Amino acid sequence: FGSSQLPPVRFLPCRAAASHSSGMAAQQYTAPTSQRAAVGEEEAIDGYNSSAESQTDSSEDFPVNEKDGALGGVMARLRRGNVGLEILCGITVALALVPEAVAFALSAGLTPSIGLHSAWVIAFVTAILGGRPAMICGATGSIAVLLGDTVSGKGPEYVFVAVVLMGVIEIILGLLRVGSLVVLIPTPVMIGFCNGLALVIGLAQFSNFHDIHKIKAAEAAAGLVAGANVEVAHRRLGSFDAFTKGKPFIQGQEAVFAGIITAIGFFVCLFLPKLTKKVPSALVAIVVATAFEWLVARMAFGSHTPLVGDIAELHGSLPNIAWLESDYSMPPLNFETFREVLPLSITMAAVGLLESLMTLNLIDEITDTKGNTMRECIGQGVANMICGVLGGMGGCAMIGQSMINVNSGARQRVSSATAGICLLLIVMAFYQGINCIPVSGLVGVMFNVVFHTFEWRSLKLMLLAALPLSMREKFFSDSRSRQKIRRADALVILVVTLVTLFTDLATAVAVGMVLACFMFAFDAATQITVDTRVTVDSVTGQTVKYYDVHGILFFGSCTHFLSLFDEKNDPEDVRLVFDAGYIVDYSAIEALNKLGERYGAYKKRVTLQELKPQSASIVQKSSGLLVKELAVSLVEEEVLPAEREHLNVEHFDLADHHAEHHHEEEDEHKDELTAHGV
């Protein structure tokens, strides 16, 4: 998401890696699921789980004196970590952040200085306040893709206000612990999110091939321009606006060299990591593209392509409060202003937290540690508030830069903070070099971001899902033909991708969630089943029919559930056994009432038995709503204990367990026949 690096093979940090300052690669290891699941909920002050045995550092080697407080804990972690390695990782990440921050800002129609200052502010603040050590945050493509309409319609001033409000919303969501809900997002929705984001960013890059000089001349002649940054003020990151706004593209030799420089930037980013990962590929791509622009295009052929300085010149100065800058006409902070930017702020907060929490979960799995989602939401909210006040474009986590940092051996906040500080120093000292970078080289870097963001495997999955079995077996191998997902999942991927192109990312994710939930409810509605058995009570001699319910009784499955019973021919005593079933909502209670009334019409009674703890709680709380024909046996022995289900590999003797349970059930038959409804 907004990065030029592929997620790598998972690495687990080892203690030996921290003892070598040469940057030795960590041992490759895939953490077992059971080991990851064993991580508890308790989290230490730096975001790590204090009970995880597989953490990089051991508190036994460097005991912390409780009298030293939090500062002593921080110093102890620094002593047992490799500070030199952390600083080196931060410098590497800072170099990789420069070209992408500039590219994202230009894509959104903002100046490079806004992108660079936003990147270092967010990186530094989240390093201190965030909930995931070693995760890198900054200006990202997923946020930049949302800013085009506001920049072109109202100006960057409203973007700054929207970013401040975005931070407030993120803090509120963090306090409400909304971050834990990211686990409910289905994989098809995530894939569609990535595909849509990649397409929008890729299509928007073609606006960088507009002839900036002709656009400036035309608008100046029309009396629309008083300054130099016309293209920036009207640039928009829409999906197809580069082709529908009627702006002229560069032509002739200039277009040829722009295409060559774009290809150079793209292929260097794509293939350099296959040769070496010691230097950031995006940085090398920018250096090579800039050298080609000045040595070949300008000196050898006397041509040129647009530079960063031609669009918006960067000055080496610290950011100031936007409301104190004379270059901006900030809107008043009143209800009307907040009402105008609220939709954008909500969208940015949703997209930013979604991307950040997915990145946090990935780093958790790689390092086998536990991040703090609530703290991450609050930390990013504070970072975006500060960023907006200082005239920034906002941001979130960057998965590519985070992977660079983690794979280089970084595990602490020192690396993230170093990245922010170094990026600030680069902006202050080397701003003249940034002005000389060809825009086409940045476009090549962005196309590499698009290439790695798009889930290319999803095309094969959707194709196999669309083809019938006969065609899959005819055109694909046996192994490939069996790589088919449900057509409903393929539809979700396609819908989220298309909705992203024509609306925005937050709307697309919401539509995908609704569609996925509807598909699940539709499929789960027919999954509930019953097994019947008829016995004769040894005490009363009456015939008893048992319905063993399997599945979830909820609003979608009620109709099918009611069709499984034979009220007319069943005996007078009918018992519903929920040993393998669940009662989950009010619709389920109403379905049971309808069933009781149907049996009551034939002077028969229905008794619920062996409810699981969750189901028993729901039934008990709604006992006043149950009809008189429906009895519930909630004898303590009949409510199943809240224990985990055993796996076959654990050699749990299920036969003996069921036999013992059957004997206990027979002993309780007499009491159950006299039980009354609660």
C-alpha positions as CSV (number, residue, x, y, z in Angstrom):
1,F,0.0,0.0,0.0
2,G,1.8,3.1,-1.2
3,S,5.2,1.5,-1.3
4,S,7.7,0.2,-3.8
5,Q,8.6,-2.9,-1.9
6,L,7.1,-6.4,-1.9
7,P,6.2,-8.0,1.4
8,P,9.0,-10.5,2.0
9,V,9.3,-14.0,3.5
10,R,8.5,-13.9,7.2
11,F,11.5,-13.6,9.5
12,L,11.6,-14.1,13.3
13,P,14.1,-12.0,15.2
14,C,16.8,-13.9,16.9
15,R,19.0,-12.8,19.7
16,A,22.1,-13.4,17.7
17,A,21.1,-10.8,15.1
18,A,21.1,-8.1,17.7
19,S,24.7,-8.9,18.8
20,H,26.2,-8.3,15.3
21,S,26.4,-4.7,14.1
22,S,27.2,-5.9,10.6
23,G,23.5,-6.3,9.9
24,M,23.5,-10.1,9.7
25,A,20.2,-11.4,8.3
26,A,17.9,-12.9,10.8
27,Q,17.2,-16.6,10.8
28,Q,14.3,-17.6,8.6
29,Y,11.5,-19.0,10.5
30,T,7.8,-19.3,10.2
31,A,6.1,-19.0,13.5
32,P,3.6,-21.8,14.3
33,T,0.0,-20.8,14.6
34,S,-0.2,-22.2,18.1
35,Q,2.8,-20.1,19.1
36,R,1.3,-16.9,17.7
37,A,-2.0,-17.7,19.3
38,A,-0.3,-18.1,22.7
39,V,0.5,-14.4,22.8
40,G,-1.7,-12.9,25.5
41,E,-3.5,-9.6,25.7
42,E,-1.2,-7.9,28.1
43,E,1.0,-5.3,26.3
44,A,4.1,-3.6,27.5
45,I,4.7,0.1,27.3
46,D,6.4,0.0,23.9
47,G,3.7,-2.1,22.3
48,Y,5.2,-5.5,22.7
49,N,3.5,-8.3,24.6
50,S,5.3,-8.7,27.8
51,S,4.5,-12.4,28.0
52,A,5.7,-13.5,24.6
53,E,8.6,-15.9,25.0
54,S,9.8,-15.3,21.5
55,Q,10.6,-11.6,21.7
56,T,13.9,-10.5,20.4
57,D,15.1,-9.1,23.7
58,S,15.1,-10.8,27.1
59,S,14.5,-9.0,30.3
60,E,16.4,-11.7,32.1
61,D,19.7,-10.5,30.5
62,F,19.1,-6.9,31.5
63,P,16.8,-6.7,34.5
64,V,14.9,-3.5,34.9
65,N,14.9,-1.7,38.3
66,E,11.3,-0.9,39.2
67,K,12.6,2.2,41.0
68,D,13.8,3.7,37.7
69,G,10.3,3.9,36.4
70,A,9.4,4.1,32.7
71,L,12.7,5.9,31.8
72,G,14.6,3.0,33.3
73,G,12.6,0.6,31.2
74,V,13.3,2.5,28.0
75,M,17.1,2.7,28.8
76,A,17.1,-1.1,29.6
77,R,15.5,-1.8,26.2
78,L,18.1,0.4,24.5
79,R,21.0,-1.4,26.3
80,R,19.8,-4.8,25.3
81,G,19.0,-3.8,21.7
82,N,21.5,-2.8,19.0
83,V,21.1,0.9,18.8
84,G,23.6,1.2,16.0
85,L,21.6,-1.2,13.9
86,E,18.4,0.6,14.7
87,I,19.9,4.0,13.6
88,L,21.3,2.5,10.4
89,C,17.9,1.0,9.6
90,G,16.3,4.4,10.1
91,I,18.7,6.1,7.8
92,T,18.0,3.6,5.1
93,V,14.3,4.0,5.4
94,A,14.6,7.8,5.3
95,L,16.4,7.7,2.0
96,A,13.6,5.5,0.6
97,L,11.0,7.9,1.9
98,V,12.2,10.9,-0.1
99,P,11.2,10.0,-3.7
100,E,7.9,8.4,-2.7
101,A,6.8,11.4,-0.5
102,V,7.6,13.8,-3.4
103,A,5.7,11.5,-5.9
104,F,2.6,11.2,-3.6
105,A,2.4,15.0,-3.1
106,L,2.7,15.8,-6.8
107,S,0.0,13.1,-7.5
108,A,-2.4,14.8,-5.1
109,G,-1.7,18.2,-6.6
110,L,0.3,19.5,-3.7
111,T,3.9,20.8,-3.5
112,P,6.8,18.4,-2.8
113,S,7.5,20.3,0.5
114,I,4.1,19.4,1.8
115,G,4.7,15.7,1.1
116,L,8.2,15.7,2.6
117,H,7.3,17.6,5.8
118,S,4.2,15.4,6.2
119,A,6.3,12.3,5.9
120,W,8.8,13.3,8.6
121,V,6.2,14.7,11.0
122,I,4.1,11.6,10.9
123,A,7.1,9.2,11.0
124,F,8.5,10.9,14.1
125,V,5.3,11.3,16.1
126,T,4.0,7.8,15.4
127,A,7.4,6.4,16.4
128,I,6.9,7.9,19.9
129,L,3.2,7.5,20.4
130,G,2.2,4.6,18.1
131,G,1.4,1.1,19.1
132,R,3.8,-0.8,16.8
133,P,7.6,-0.4,17.3
134,A,9.6,-0.5,14.0
135,M,6.5,0.3,11.9
136,I,7.1,3.3,9.5
137,C,4.4,5.8,8.8
138,G,4.4,8.7,6.4
139,A,2.6,10.3,3.5
140,T,1.0,7.5,1.4
141,G,-0.7,6.9,-1.9
142,S,-3.9,5.7,-0.2
143,I,-4.3,9.1,1.4
144,A,-3.1,11.1,-1.5
145,V,-5.6,9.5,-3.8
146,L,-8.4,11.1,-1.7
147,L,-7.2,14.7,-1.9
148,G,-7.6,15.6,-5.5
149,D,-11.2,17.0,-5.4
150,T,-10.5,19.1,-2.4
151,V,-7.2,20.5,-3.7
152,S,-8.7,21.4,-7.1
153,G,-12.0,22.7,-5.8
154,K,-11.3,24.5,-2.6
155,G,-7.5,24.6,-2.4
156,P,-4.9,23.0,0.0
157,E,-6.1,25.1,2.9
158,Y,-9.2,22.9,3.3
159,V,-7.0,19.8,3.1
160,F,-5.1,21.0,6.2
161,V,-8.4,21.4,8.1
162,A,-9.5,18.0,6.9
163,V,-6.3,16.4,8.1
164,V,-6.7,17.9,11.6
165,L,-10.3,16.6,11.8
166,M,-9.1,13.3,10.5
167,G,-6.7,13.1,13.5
168,V,-9.6,13.8,15.9
169,I,-11.7,11.1,14.3
170,E,-8.8,8.6,14.6
171,I,-8.3,9.4,18.3
172,I,-12.1,8.9,18.9
173,L,-12.0,5.6,17.1
174,G,-9.0,4.5,19.0
175,L,-10.6,5.2,22.3
176,L,-13.6,3.2,21.2
177,R,-11.3,0.3,20.3
178,V,-12.5,0.2,16.8
179,G,-9.1,-1.0,15.7
180,S,-9.9,-4.5,16.8
181,L,-12.7,-4.8,14.2
182,V,-10.1,-4.9,11.4
183,V,-10.1,-8.7,11.8
184,L,-13.6,-8.8,10.5
185,I,-12.6,-7.5,7.0
186,P,-12.8,-10.5,4.6
187,T,-9.8,-11.3,2.4
188,P,-11.7,-10.6,-0.9
189,V,-12.4,-7.0,0.4
190,M,-8.7,-6.5,1.1
191,I,-7.7,-7.7,-2.3
192,G,-10.3,-5.5,-4.0
193,F,-9.0,-2.6,-1.9
194,C,-5.4,-3.1,-3.1
195,N,-6.4,-3.5,-6.7
196,G,-8.6,-0.4,-6.7
197,L,-5.9,1.6,-5.0
198,A,-3.3,0.5,-7.5
199,L,-5.5,1.4,-10.5
200,V,-6.4,4.8,-9.2
201,I,-2.8,5.7,-8.4
202,G,-1.6,4.3,-11.8
203,L,-4.2,6.2,-13.9
204,A,-3.5,9.4,-12.0
205,Q,0.1,9.3,-13.0
206,F,-0.7,10.2,-16.6
207,S,-1.5,13.7,-15.4
208,N,2.2,14.2,-14.9
209,F,2.7,14.0,-18.7
210,H,0.6,17.1,-19.3
211,D,2.5,20.0,-20.9
212,I,2.9,22.3,-18.0
213,H,4.2,25.2,-20.0
214,K,1.2,25.3,-22.4
215,I,-1.2,25.0,-19.5
216,K,0.4,27.9,-17.7
217,A,0.5,30.0,-20.8
218,A,-3.2,29.3,-21.7
219,E,-4.4,30.1,-18.2
220,A,-2.2,33.1,-17.8
221,A,-3.6,34.5,-21.1
222,A,-7.1,33.9,-19.8
223,G,-6.3,35.9,-16.7
224,L,-6.7,32.9,-14.3
225,V,-3.2,32.9,-12.9
226,A,-1.1,35.2,-10.9
227,G,1.5,32.8,-9.8
228,A,3.5,29.9,-11.2
229,N,1.9,26.9,-9.6
230,V,-1.2,26.6,-11.8
231,E,-0.9,22.9,-12.5
232,V,-0.6,22.2,-8.8
233,A,-3.7,24.2,-8.0
234,H,-5.8,22.3,-10.6
235,R,-4.3,18.9,-10.5
236,R,-6.7,16.2,-9.4
237,L,-6.1,12.6,-8.5
238,G,-9.2,11.2,-10.1
239,S,-9.3,7.9,-11.9
240,F,-9.8,9.2,-15.5
241,D,-9.3,13.0,-15.1
242,A,-5.9,12.9,-16.8
243,F,-7.8,12.0,-20.0
244,T,-11.1,13.9,-19.6
245,K,-10.0,17.4,-18.6
246,G,-8.8,18.3,-22.1
247,K,-5.3,19.4,-21.1
248,P,-2.6,18.9,-23.7
249,F,0.1,16.2,-23.2
250,I,3.8,16.7,-24.0
251,Q,4.8,15.7,-27.5
252,G,7.7,14.9,-29.7
253,Q,11.2,14.4,-28.4
254,E,10.1,15.5,-24.9
255,A,7.5,12.8,-24.7
256,V,10.0,10.2,-25.9
257,F,12.6,11.1,-23.2
258,A,9.8,11.3,-20.6
259,G,8.8,7.7,-21.5
260,I,12.4,6.5,-21.4
261,I,13.0,8.1,-18.0
262,T,9.8,6.6,-16.7
263,A,10.8,3.2,-17.9
264,I,14.3,3.6,-16.3
265,G,12.7,4.5,-12.9
266,F,10.3,1.6,-13.1
267,F,12.7,-1.2,-14.1
268,V,15.4,-0.1,-11.7
269,C,12.9,-0.3,-8.8
270,L,11.7,-3.6,-10.1
271,F,14.9,-5.5,-10.8
272,L,17.5,-3.9,-8.4
273,P,16.2,-5.7,-5.3
274,K,16.9,-9.0,-7.1
275,L,20.6,-8.1,-7.2
276,T,21.0,-6.3,-3.9
277,K,18.8,-5.0,-1.1
278,K,21.6,-3.0,0.6
279,V,20.4,0.3,-0.9
280,P,16.8,1.5,-1.5
281,S,15.8,0.7,-5.0
282,A,13.6,3.8,-5.3
283,L,16.5,6.1,-4.4
284,V,18.8,4.4,-7.0
285,A,16.0,4.8,-9.6
286,I,15.8,8.5,-8.9
287,V,19.5,9.0,-9.1
288,V,19.8,7.1,-12.4
289,A,16.7,8.9,-13.9
290,T,18.1,12.3,-12.9
291,A,21.5,11.4,-14.4
292,F,19.9,10.4,-17.7
293,E,17.8,13.6,-17.7
294,W,20.8,15.9,-17.3
295,L,23.6,14.0,-19.1
296,V,21.6,12.5,-22.0
297,A,18.4,14.4,-22.6
298,R,19.7,17.9,-21.9
299,M,23.4,17.8,-22.6
300,A,23.5,15.2,-25.5
301,F,20.3,16.0,-27.3
302,G,19.4,19.5,-26.1
303,S,15.9,18.4,-25.0
304,H,14.3,18.3,-21.6
305,T,11.4,16.9,-19.5
306,P,9.5,18.6,-16.6
307,L,11.4,18.8,-13.3
308,V,10.1,19.0,-9.8
309,G,11.2,22.6,-9.6
310,D,9.1,23.4,-12.7
311,I,5.9,22.3,-11.0
312,A,6.5,23.4,-7.5
313,E,10.0,24.5,-6.3
314,L,11.1,23.2,-2.9
315,H,12.7,25.5,-0.3
316,G,14.7,24.2,2.6
317,S,12.7,25.6,5.6
318,L,11.0,24.2,8.6
319,P,7.2,23.9,8.4
320,N,5.2,26.7,10.1
321,I,1.6,26.7,11.5
322,A,-0.6,26.9,8.4
323,W,-2.8,29.7,10.0
324,L,0.3,31.9,10.4
325,E,1.5,31.4,6.8
326,S,0.9,34.3,4.4
327,D,0.8,32.0,1.4
328,Y,-2.4,30.4,2.6
329,S,-5.9,31.8,3.0
330,M,-7.1,29.5,5.8
331,P,-10.8,29.2,6.2
332,P,-12.5,30.1,9.5
333,L,-12.7,27.2,12.0
334,N,-16.5,27.2,12.3
335,F,-19.3,24.7,11.9
336,E,-19.6,25.4,8.1
337,T,-16.0,24.6,7.4
338,F,-16.0,21.4,9.4
339,R,-19.2,20.3,7.7
340,E,-17.6,20.8,4.3
341,V,-14.5,18.7,5.1
342,L,-16.2,16.1,7.3
343,P,-16.8,13.5,4.5
344,L,-13.2,13.7,3.4
345,S,-11.9,13.5,7.0
346,I,-14.0,10.4,7.7
347,T,-12.9,8.7,4.5
348,M,-9.2,9.5,5.2
349,A,-9.5,8.2,8.8
350,A,-11.1,5.0,7.6
351,V,-8.6,4.3,4.8
352,G,-5.6,5.3,7.0
353,L,-6.6,3.1,9.9
354,L,-7.5,0.3,7.6
355,E,-4.1,0.3,5.9
356,S,-2.2,0.9,9.2
357,L,-3.9,-1.9,11.1
358,M,-3.4,-4.4,8.3
359,T,0.3,-3.4,8.3
360,L,0.4,-3.8,12.1
361,N,-1.0,-7.3,11.9
362,L,1.6,-8.3,9.2
363,I,4.5,-7.0,11.4
364,D,3.0,-8.8,14.4
365,E,3.1,-12.1,12.5
366,I,6.7,-11.5,11.2
367,T,8.2,-10.6,14.5
368,D,5.9,-12.9,16.6
369,T,5.0,-10.0,18.9
370,K,1.8,-8.1,19.7
371,G,1.1,-4.5,18.8
372,N,-1.4,-2.3,20.5
373,T,-4.2,-1.4,18.0
374,M,-5.8,1.2,20.3
375,R,-2.5,3.0,20.9
376,E,-1.7,2.9,17.2
377,C,-5.0,4.6,16.4
378,I,-4.5,7.3,19.0
379,G,-0.9,7.8,18.0
380,Q,-1.8,8.3,14.3
381,G,-4.6,10.6,15.3
382,V,-2.2,12.9,17.2
383,A,0.3,12.7,14.3
384,N,-2.2,13.8,11.8
385,M,-3.5,16.6,14.0
386,I,0.0,18.0,14.3
387,C,0.6,17.4,10.5
388,G,-2.6,19.3,9.6
389,V,-1.7,22.2,11.9
390,L,1.7,22.5,10.2
391,G,0.2,22.4,6.7
392,G,0.6,18.7,5.9
393,M,-1.4,16.2,3.8
394,G,-1.8,13.5,6.4
395,G,-0.7,9.9,6.2
396,C,-0.7,6.4,7.7
397,A,1.5,3.3,7.8
398,M,3.7,2.4,4.8
399,I,3.9,-1.4,4.4
400,G,6.9,-1.3,2.0
401,Q,9.1,1.0,4.2
402,S,8.0,-1.0,7.3
403,M,9.2,-4.2,5.6
404,I,12.5,-2.6,4.8
405,N,12.9,-1.6,8.4
406,V,11.9,-4.9,10.0
407,N,13.9,-7.1,7.5
408,S,17.0,-5.0,8.2
409,G,16.8,-6.1,11.9
410,A,15.0,-3.1,13.4
411,R,12.6,-4.0,16.3
412,Q,12.4,-0.8,18.4
413,R,11.1,2.8,18.1
414,V,14.6,4.2,17.6
415,S,14.6,3.2,13.9
416,S,11.3,4.9,13.2
417,A,12.2,8.0,15.1
418,T,15.6,8.1,13.3
419,A,13.8,7.9,9.9
420,G,11.8,10.9,10.7
421,I,14.7,13.0,11.9
422,C,16.9,12.0,9.0
423,L,14.2,12.9,6.5
424,L,13.9,16.3,8.0
425,L,17.7,16.8,7.7
426,I,17.6,15.7,4.0
427,V,14.8,18.2,3.3
428,M,16.8,21.0,4.9
429,A,20.2,20.2,3.3
430,F,19.4,18.7,-0.1
431,Y,16.3,20.5,-1.3
432,Q,18.1,21.9,-4.3
433,G,18.9,18.4,-5.5
434,I,15.2,17.5,-5.2
435,N,14.2,20.4,-7.4
436,C,16.4,18.9,-10.2
437,I,14.7,15.5,-10.2
438,P,12.7,14.8,-13.4
439,V,9.0,14.2,-12.7
440,S,9.1,11.2,-15.1
441,G,11.5,9.5,-12.8
442,L,9.0,9.8,-9.9
443,V,6.3,8.5,-12.2
444,G,8.4,5.4,-12.7
445,V,8.7,4.9,-9.0
446,M,5.0,5.3,-8.6
447,F,4.3,2.7,-11.4
448,N,6.5,0.3,-9.4
449,V,4.3,1.1,-6.4
450,V,1.3,0.2,-8.5
451,F,2.9,-3.0,-9.7
452,H,3.5,-4.2,-6.2
453,T,0.2,-3.0,-4.8
454,F,-2.0,-4.8,-7.3
455,E,-2.8,-8.4,-6.4
456,W,-2.0,-10.0,-9.8
457,R,-2.9,-13.4,-8.4
458,S,-6.4,-12.3,-8.0
459,L,-6.9,-12.2,-11.8
460,K,-6.2,-15.9,-12.0
461,L,-8.5,-16.5,-9.1
462,M,-11.4,-14.6,-10.7
463,L,-10.8,-16.3,-14.1
464,L,-10.9,-19.8,-12.6
465,A,-14.0,-18.8,-10.6
466,A,-15.8,-17.7,-13.7
467,L,-15.0,-20.7,-15.8
468,P,-17.1,-23.9,-15.5
469,L,-15.3,-27.2,-14.4
470,S,-15.2,-28.5,-18.0
471,M,-13.3,-25.5,-19.3
472,R,-10.9,-25.4,-16.3
473,E,-10.0,-29.0,-16.9
474,K,-9.6,-28.4,-20.6
475,F,-7.3,-25.3,-20.5
476,F,-5.5,-25.7,-17.2
477,S,-3.5,-28.4,-15.5
478,D,-5.1,-30.5,-12.7
479,S,-3.5,-28.5,-10.0
480,R,-4.4,-25.2,-11.5
481,S,-8.0,-26.2,-12.1
482,R,-8.4,-26.9,-8.4
483,Q,-7.3,-23.3,-7.4
484,K,-10.8,-22.0,-7.6
485,I,-12.5,-19.8,-5.1
486,R,-16.3,-19.2,-4.7
487,R,-17.8,-17.1,-7.4
488,A,-19.3,-14.9,-4.6
489,D,-15.7,-14.1,-3.3
490,A,-14.6,-13.3,-6.9
491,L,-17.6,-11.0,-7.3
492,V,-16.6,-9.2,-4.1
493,I,-13.1,-8.6,-5.4
494,L,-14.4,-7.2,-8.7
495,V,-17.1,-5.0,-7.1
496,V,-14.7,-3.4,-4.6
497,T,-12.2,-2.7,-7.3
498,L,-14.7,-1.1,-9.6
499,V,-16.4,0.9,-6.8
500,T,-12.9,2.2,-5.9
501,L,-12.4,3.5,-9.4
502,F,-15.7,5.4,-9.5
503,T,-16.1,6.6,-5.9
504,D,-13.5,6.3,-3.2
505,L,-11.7,3.7,-1.1
506,A,-13.8,3.9,2.0
507,T,-17.1,3.6,0.1
508,A,-15.6,0.6,-1.8
509,V,-14.6,-1.2,1.5
510,A,-18.1,-0.5,2.9
511,V,-19.8,-1.9,-0.2
512,G,-17.5,-4.9,-0.1
513,M,-18.3,-5.6,3.6
514,V,-22.0,-5.4,3.0
515,L,-21.8,-7.7,0.0
516,A,-19.6,-10.2,1.8
517,C,-21.9,-10.2,4.8
518,F,-25.0,-10.7,2.6
519,M,-23.3,-13.6,0.8
520,F,-22.3,-15.2,4.1
521,A,-25.8,-14.9,5.5
522,F,-27.3,-16.3,2.3
523,D,-25.0,-19.3,2.4
524,A,-25.2,-19.9,6.2
525,A,-29.0,-19.8,6.0
526,T,-29.1,-23.4,4.7
527,Q,-26.3,-24.7,6.8
528,I,-28.4,-25.4,9.8
529,T,-29.5,-29.1,10.0
530,V,-31.1,-31.5,12.5
531,D,-30.6,-35.2,13.3
532,T,-33.6,-37.0,14.8
533,R,-33.8,-40.0,17.1
534,V,-36.8,-41.5,18.9
535,T,-36.5,-43.2,22.3
536,V,-38.9,-44.6,24.9
537,D,-38.5,-43.2,28.4
538,S,-37.7,-46.1,30.7
539,V,-39.5,-44.4,33.6
540,T,-42.7,-43.0,32.1
541,G,-42.9,-45.3,29.1
542,Q,-43.6,-42.3,26.9
543,T,-42.1,-41.8,23.4
544,V,-39.6,-38.9,23.2
545,K,-38.3,-37.5,19.9
546,Y,-35.0,-35.7,20.0
547,Y,-33.9,-33.1,17.4
548,D,-30.1,-32.6,17.5
549,V,-29.5,-29.2,16.1
550,H,-26.3,-28.5,14.1
551,G,-25.5,-25.0,13.0
552,I,-26.3,-21.4,13.8
553,L,-29.9,-20.3,14.4
554,F,-30.0,-16.6,13.3
555,F,-32.2,-14.3,11.2
556,G,-31.1,-15.9,7.9
557,S,-31.7,-19.5,8.9
558,C,-35.0,-19.2,10.7
559,T,-37.2,-20.1,7.7
560,H,-35.1,-23.2,6.9
561,F,-35.0,-24.2,10.5
562,L,-38.8,-24.2,10.9
563,S,-39.2,-26.4,7.8
564,L,-37.2,-29.2,9.4
565,F,-39.9,-30.3,11.9
566,D,-42.9,-32.6,11.6
567,E,-45.3,-31.1,14.1
568,K,-48.3,-33.2,13.1
569,N,-46.7,-36.7,13.4
570,D,-44.2,-36.1,16.2
571,P,-44.9,-37.5,19.7
572,E,-46.2,-35.3,22.5
573,D,-42.7,-34.9,24.0
574,V,-40.2,-33.2,21.6
575,R,-36.8,-32.0,22.7
576,L,-34.4,-29.8,20.9
577,V,-30.8,-30.5,21.8
578,F,-28.4,-27.6,21.1
579,D,-25.2,-29.6,21.8
580,A,-23.9,-28.6,18.4
581,G,-26.2,-25.6,17.7
582,Y,-26.2,-21.9,18.6
583,I,-28.9,-19.4,19.3
584,V,-27.5,-16.0,18.5
585,D,-30.2,-13.3,18.0
586,Y,-33.8,-12.2,18.6
587,S,-34.9,-13.7,15.3
588,A,-33.9,-17.1,16.7
589,I,-36.0,-16.5,19.8
590,E,-39.0,-15.7,17.6
591,A,-38.4,-18.8,15.5
592,L,-38.4,-21.0,18.6
593,N,-41.7,-19.3,19.7
594,K,-43.3,-20.1,16.3
595,L,-42.1,-23.7,16.7
596,G,-43.6,-23.9,20.2
597,E,-46.9,-22.5,19.0
598,R,-47.1,-25.0,16.1
599,Y,-46.6,-27.9,18.5
600,G,-48.9,-26.3,21.0
601,A,-51.7,-26.4,18.4
602,Y,-51.4,-30.2,18.6
603,K,-51.3,-30.3,22.4
604,K,-47.6,-31.1,22.4
605,R,-44.7,-29.5,24.2
606,V,-41.2,-28.6,23.1
607,T,-38.2,-28.5,25.5
608,L,-34.8,-26.9,24.8
609,Q,-31.8,-28.8,26.2
610,E,-28.1,-28.7,26.5
611,L,-27.6,-25.1,25.5
612,K,-24.1,-23.8,25.2
613,P,-23.2,-21.0,27.6
614,Q,-23.7,-18.2,25.1
615,S,-27.1,-19.6,23.9
616,A,-28.2,-20.2,27.5
617,S,-27.4,-16.6,28.3
618,I,-29.5,-15.3,25.4
619,V,-32.5,-17.6,26.3
620,Q,-32.3,-16.6,30.0
621,K,-32.3,-12.9,29.3
622,S,-35.3,-13.2,26.9
623,S,-37.2,-15.8,29.0
624,G,-40.1,-13.4,29.4
625,L,-40.6,-13.4,25.7
626,L,-41.0,-17.2,25.4
627,V,-44.4,-18.7,24.7
628,K,-45.9,-21.1,27.3
629,E,-45.7,-24.1,24.9
630,L,-41.9,-23.7,24.9
631,A,-40.0,-25.1,27.9
632,V,-36.4,-24.6,28.6
633,S,-34.4,-27.0,30.7
634,L,-31.5,-25.1,32.2
635,V,-30.4,-27.6,34.8
636,E,-26.9,-26.8,35.7
637,E,-25.6,-30.1,34.5
638,E,-27.2,-29.6,31.1
639,V,-25.6,-26.3,30.3
640,L,-22.4,-27.3,28.5
641,P,-19.2,-26.1,30.1
642,A,-17.3,-23.3,28.4
643,E,-14.3,-25.4,27.4
644,R,-12.5,-25.6,24.1
645,E,-13.2,-28.3,21.5
646,H,-10.6,-30.9,21.3
647,L,-8.8,-31.7,18.1
648,N,-8.3,-35.3,16.7
649,V,-4.5,-34.8,16.9
650,E,-4.8,-34.4,20.7
651,H,-6.0,-38.1,20.9
652,F,-9.0,-37.0,22.9
653,D,-11.3,-40.1,23.5
654,L,-14.5,-38.8,22.0
655,A,-16.2,-42.2,22.3
656,D,-15.7,-42.4,26.1
657,H,-16.7,-38.8,26.4
658,H,-20.0,-39.3,24.6
659,A,-20.7,-42.6,26.5
660,E,-20.2,-40.8,29.8
661,H,-22.4,-37.9,28.7
662,H,-25.2,-40.4,27.6
663,H,-25.2,-42.1,31.1
664,E,-25.6,-38.7,32.7
665,E,-28.4,-37.8,30.4
666,E,-30.3,-41.0,31.3
667,D,-30.0,-40.2,35.0
668,E,-31.6,-36.8,34.5
669,H,-34.6,-38.0,32.4
670,K,-36.9,-38.1,35.3
671,D,-36.1,-34.5,36.4
672,E,-36.3,-33.2,32.9
673,L,-39.9,-34.5,32.4
674,T,-41.0,-32.3,35.4
675,A,-39.0,-29.3,34.5
676,H,-41.0,-26.1,33.8
677,G,-40.1,-23.2,31.5
678,V,-38.1,-20.3,33.0
